[in-house]
Amino acid sequence: MKALFLLLALFWQPHTAHAAKNILVFGDSLSAGYGIAAEQSWPSLLQQELDRGRARFKLVNASISGETTLGGRQRLARLLEQYRPAIVIVELGANDGLRGFSTADIESNLNDILMQVKQAHAQALLVGMKLPPNYGAAYIAQFQGVFTRLAEEHQINLLPFLLEGVTAEQFQADNLHPTAAAQPQIMKNVQQALKPLLR
């Protein structure tokens, strides 16, 4: 009888315990921790903050250096099925912008990504980026407008600029990727935008 009780308890435990909900970080090198140790990256720092606050969320970092919105659009479905996230942080578009891709194509790809997230019954946090001034005022405005417009259309939270507050001295030699010293500030930016979704 005791053995039967223990067996039933073993099978019952996963269903009664509060399992962690997954947060999928879906981005490019800015989220993948390019040029720094993985534990120094903002997703790792955010997981530490969530653990300290006893929030039952587990970050899954599926970011890839060099990723574009098209690449993300094509690989998201498998990740949604595999991890069944409660929240998806969409941090894509920087590489598209730096390569001068059509803003209409960027918007189409991001729109499809957000639709996939919605269909998976997950919440989305959209992360915006800014381009250097040498890309011209018109293209820069069109690029930034993509993120604002999509956030409004999908009625989701928007972090307008991932690197807000990062100083010029906190970039690596390529002037594109933030150093380890910049990661706490980036983490705080994401954490603040993510707070309303952590329930």
N, C-alpha and C positions, 0 to 999 in steps of 0.2 A: 504493500500500500504506500509506504514511504517512497519507494522507487518510482511508483506511478505519479505521485505528487511532484517529485523533482523533475520528472520528464515533462509533465504538463507545464510546470513553471518555466522550464527551459524554452518551450515553444511559445508560451504566453508573453514572455518578457519583451521581445522586440515590438510587440503591438501595443503594450501598455507604456513602455518607456517613451519619453519625448525625443524622438530622433531628430538629429540636426537637419535643418533645411539647407539645401545647396544654394550658393550664390555663384553664378557662372560669370567669370571675368572674361569678356570676349573682346580682345583688342589686338594691338600691334606691339611693336618694340617698346613703346612707352609704358605698357603694362606688363610686358614679358621680362622686364628688368635687363634690357640690353646693356652690356658693359659693366654690370655690377653683379654681386652675388645674389642669388635668388632670395635669400633671407633678408636682404636689404631692400628689396623692391616694395613698392607701396602695397600691393596685394598681401604680401606677407605681414607687413606692419598692421594692415587693417584686420587681418585674422587675429593678431595678437590683441588688438583693441577689443574686438568682439569677444574674445575669450575672457579678457579682464572684466568685461561688462556682463559676463555669463549669458550672452546672447547665443541662442541655439542655432547658429548659422555656420556653415563650413564653406570656405571659398574654394572654388575649383578654377584655377587659372589656365584657361585654354587660349591664351594670347600667343601670337606667333610674330616674330620680327619680320617686317616687310609685308605684312598682311594688308590687303586692300578690301574695300567694301564688296567687290565682286567675289573675291576669295572667301570672305566671311559668309556671304550669301550662300555659297555652294557647300560649305562644310557645317553650317549651323544645325541642320536637321539631325544629323547623327549625334551631335553633342546634347541636344535637347532630349533625345530619346535615351541616351546613356545616363545622363545625370539628373534629368527631371528637375531642373532648378526652380526655386520659388521666385528668384530674382535673377535677371540678366543685366550686367553692366556692359553696355555696348560702347566701346571706345575704338571706333574705326573712322577712317576718312582722311587722316593726316597724310598717309602715303599717296592717296589719290590726289589730294590737293597739291602736294609737293611735286607731283608729276604732271600737274596741269590738266588732269582729266576733266571731262565734261561734268559740270555741276548737276546737270539733269540726270546723268548716269549715276553719280554719287547718291543723289536723292532717291532714285529708283531702287538702287541696291539696299540702302538703309531702310527704305520703306518696306521692302520685302523682308528684311531681317526683323524689323519690329512686328510685322504681321505674323511671322513664324513664332516669335516670342508670345504674342497674344494668343495664338492658336494653341500653344502649349500650356496655356493658363498660368503663365508666369508674368511677373511685373518687370518692367524695363526701366532702367536709368540710362538716359542717353547722354553721352559725354561729348562735348564740342571741342573744337580746336581752332586756333588762329594761325594764319600764314604770315611769313615775313613780308615786309612792305614792298620788296622788289617784285612781287607778283601782280602788282597794280591794284588800285583801289576798287575797280569794277569787279574783278575776279574775286578779290578778298571778300567783298560785300556779298556776292552771290554764294560763295562757299560758306560763310558764316550763317547766311540766311537759311541754308538747308537744315541746319540743326534746330534753329528756332521754329521754323515752319513745321517740321516733323513732330517736334515735341507738342506743339499746339494741336496738330491734327490728330495725334494719337492720345492726347491728354495724359502725357507721362512727364515725369520729372526730368529736368535738364540741368546738367552742370555745364554752363556756357564755355568754360575754358579749363581744361585739366591742369594746366601749368600755371594757373593764377598764383602770384606770390613767389614764384621761382625766380631768383636773380640771375643775372648774366654769368656770375662767377660759379653758379651751380650747374653748369652744363659741361659735358665732356668736350674733348678737343674738336669733335665734329660740329659743335654748336647746335646740335639737334636733340641729343639725348641727355636727360638730366643725370647728375651724379647721385651717389648714395646720399649725399648731404641734402639733396632736394626731396628725397622720398617722403620724409615725415610731413612736409608741407602738402605734397600731392595727396598723401593719404588723408589728411585733414579735409582737403577739398572734396574728395570723394565721400568721406564719412559724413560730412554735413549734408550733402545732397542725398545720401542714401538713408539717412535717419527716418524720414517719413515712411519708408517701405519696410522697416524692420519691426514688424508686428506679427 
